[in-house]
Every structure is written in structure tokens, then in C-alpha cells.
Amino acid sequence: MLSSIFSFLICVGITAAGAIWFFRRRDGTFATFLTGALCFLISQPLLRIPLIRLLGQKSDWFTLLPYTHIVLYYLIMGFTAGVFEETARFVGLKIFRRGRTSWMNGIAYGLGHGGIEATWLFVMQVLPLIRQGQTGINLAIGAWERIFTILVQIGLSFLVLYGIKTHRMRWLIIAIALHTLVDFLIIIGNVWIVEGLITVEGILSLIFVIKSKKKFDMGGISL
């Protein structure tokens, strides 16, 4: 029961709290938050995941890939996630939030993107488990992971936003590469090692975002 409540508070509560906070700011960051959420929903549930499923239905090679070449399989899955999400992040910030390159807009977009991802996973994966009575440590571990994944999503948003701010596409490429690496970690197999690495990545992302605050709005950030 406690794990279910904890999972709900993290996966749904953080998203809802972020939406309310940015809405009350009245400075345009709520629109950036919504853009982040929308871009995730378009890039993953509406585009990438259906295409991956279609590929699995049409290609025996891809269907067998997890059993024949597991490293290549996880690399493809991580890379496609990186390409779809980071490209959507770039389009959202570059086109729909043109000129909104402040530090707070980076936070808003990242929280919208990472927050709605957590909420979507809660609805699609966690709720069915709760309804079946499958609660416990696994739900708590998943919720813990979401905390630091959201931090990683915010950090990736800052990389893409910096690339837009400085007109340097290489930061988008770096974001795709890092996203691929983060998702590829699942190949390790040991849940405690994977969660530990994600925790470290989240903490490093948080440090990066905090340290960038003073210089980011002045355009003098050194990366």
C-alpha cells in the first residue's frame, strides 16, 4: 500500500505540482511546461512506440533480435528513444517556444517532458499492477527511478536549449548520445546497479542545472 502511494506521489504528484507552480507564475513557463509534455507524448506514445511495434510485426529479424543480438537490440532501442525524444525536444523549444531560452524555461520544459513520461508510465504500467495486487518493493524502485530520470530529462533539456541558444547543433547530437547511453544501461541486467547508475546520473544532472543558473541567462555558460 505504501509503495503504491509513493509511486503515485512521484509519478503523478510531481507532474501536477509542477503544472500548478508554473501556471501560477504567469510568465509563460506554463506554456513551455505543456510543450514539454506534448512533445513527449507525440515522440513516444504516438510515434516511436507504434513504429517499434509495427517493425516487430513486419520483421522476423527484429522480433528475434533480443534473443540473437541483445546488445544491438538495446542499442537500437536506446538510440531510437534518443532520436525521437531529443528531436521533439529541439522542435518544441526551437519552434513552439522560440526565444524562450531562459534558465526557468529549461526547467519548465524538462519537468513537463519528464513529468508526463512518469505519469504515462504510471497509468500504463503501474496502475495495472496495483489493480492486480502486485505492490511492494518493485513499485518503490520504479518510483525512485522516476525521480532521477526526471532530473536527467531536465539536464538533457538544458543541453538542447543551449544548442538552440548558441546555434550549435552539436549539443543536440550530444543529447541524443547521452540519452542513448542512459537507456542502454538496462543491458546490465542487475536492477540495483542500473538504479544506482541512474541515481548518479540524476544527481549529476541536478548539479549541472544548478551550476548553470548564474551564467545561463547571461549567455555565458561554459559547457
Solvent accessible surface area in square Angstrom, and as a share of the most:
residue,aa,sasa,rsa
1,M,161,0.72
2,L,147,0.73
3,S,15,0.10
4,S,12,0.08
5,I,76,0.39
6,F,72,0.30
7,S,1,0.01
8,F,99,0.41
9,L,102,0.51
10,I,20,0.10
11,C,3,0.02
12,V,35,0.20
13,G,23,0.23
14,I,51,0.26
15,T,15,0.09
16,A,47,0.36
17,A,61,0.47
18,G,6,0.06
19,A,25,0.20
20,I,104,0.53
21,W,126,0.44
22,F,1,0.00
23,F,95,0.40
24,R,182,0.67
25,R,89,0.33
26,R,184,0.67
27,D,58,0.30
28,G,24,0.23
29,T,3,0.02
30,F,58,0.24
31,A,41,0.32
32,T,0,0.00
33,F,6,0.03
34,L,87,0.43
35,T,17,0.10
36,G,0,0.00
37,A,11,0.09
38,L,100,0.50
39,C,11,0.06
40,F,2,0.01
41,L,55,0.28
42,I,69,0.35
43,S,2,0.01
44,Q,13,0.06
45,P,30,0.19
46,L,120,0.59
47,L,83,0.41
48,R,23,0.08
49,I,32,0.16
50,P,54,0.34
51,L,92,0.46
52,I,29,0.15
53,R,156,0.57
54,L,85,0.42
55,L,76,0.38
56,G,25,0.24
57,Q,142,0.63
58,K,158,0.67
59,S,25,0.16
60,D,115,0.60
61,W,143,0.50
62,F,11,0.05
63,T,69,0.40
64,L,95,0.47
65,L,0,0.00
66,P,38,0.24
67,Y,182,0.69
68,T,80,0.47
69,H,107,0.48
70,I,85,0.43
71,V,85,0.49
72,L,71,0.35
73,Y,42,0.16
74,Y,52,0.20
75,L,81,0.41
76,I,43,0.22
77,M,41,0.19
78,G,1,0.01
79,F,107,0.45
80,T,29,0.17
81,A,3,0.02
82,G,0,0.00
83,V,49,0.28
84,F,55,0.23
85,E,3,0.01
86,E,0,0.00
87,T,59,0.35
88,A,15,0.12
89,R,0,0.00
90,F,41,0.17
91,V,52,0.30
92,G,0,0.00
93,L,3,0.01
94,K,55,0.23
95,I,98,0.50
96,F,134,0.56
97,R,36,0.13
98,R,163,0.59
99,G,66,0.63
100,R,97,0.35
101,T,29,0.17
102,S,40,0.26
103,W,29,0.10
104,M,38,0.17
105,N,8,0.04
106,G,0,0.00
107,I,28,0.14
108,A,0,0.00
109,Y,0,0.00
110,G,0,0.00
111,L,25,0.12
112,G,0,0.00
113,H,0,0.00
114,G,0,0.00
115,G,0,0.00
116,I,36,0.18
117,E,22,0.10
118,A,0,0.00
119,T,27,0.16
120,W,59,0.21
121,L,33,0.16
122,F,9,0.04
123,V,75,0.43
124,M,106,0.47
125,Q,106,0.47
126,V,22,0.13
127,L,48,0.24
128,P,47,0.30
129,L,62,0.31
130,I,48,0.25
131,R,190,0.69
132,Q,119,0.53
133,G,57,0.54
134,Q,101,0.45
135,T,59,0.34
136,G,31,0.30
137,I,113,0.57
138,N,115,0.59
139,L,9,0.04
140,A,26,0.20
141,I,24,0.12
142,G,32,0.31
143,A,1,0.01
144,W,115,0.40
145,E,38,0.17
146,R,26,0.10
147,I,46,0.23
148,F,22,0.09
149,T,18,0.11
150,I,8,0.04
151,L,33,0.16
152,V,11,0.06
153,Q,6,0.03
154,I,15,0.08
155,G,5,0.05
156,L,9,0.04
157,S,0,0.00
158,F,0,0.00
159,L,18,0.09
160,V,1,0.01
161,L,1,0.00
162,Y,15,0.06
163,G,6,0.06
164,I,18,0.09
165,K,52,0.22
166,T,38,0.22
167,H,154,0.69
168,R,108,0.40
169,M,110,0.49
170,R,125,0.46
171,W,25,0.09
172,L,18,0.09
173,I,114,0.58
174,I,61,0.31
175,A,0,0.00
176,I,26,0.13
177,A,58,0.45
178,L,75,0.37
179,H,9,0.04
180,T,15,0.09
181,L,95,0.47
182,V,29,0.17
183,D,54,0.28
184,F,44,0.18
185,L,22,0.11
186,I,97,0.49
187,I,48,0.24
188,I,72,0.37
189,G,63,0.61
190,N,69,0.35
191,V,68,0.39
192,W,165,0.58
193,I,88,0.45
194,V,17,0.09
195,E,16,0.07
196,G,35,0.34
197,L,67,0.33
198,I,13,0.07
199,T,23,0.13
200,V,78,0.45
201,E,37,0.17
202,G,0,0.00
203,I,78,0.40
204,L,106,0.53
205,S,17,0.11
206,L,73,0.36
207,I,76,0.39
208,F,52,0.22
209,V,5,0.03
210,I,105,0.53
211,K,154,0.65
212,S,3,0.02
213,K,101,0.43
214,K,171,0.73
215,K,102,0.43
216,F,0,0.00
217,D,84,0.43
218,M,147,0.65
219,G,44,0.42
220,G,47,0.45
221,I,14,0.07
222,S,94,0.61
223,L,84,0.42
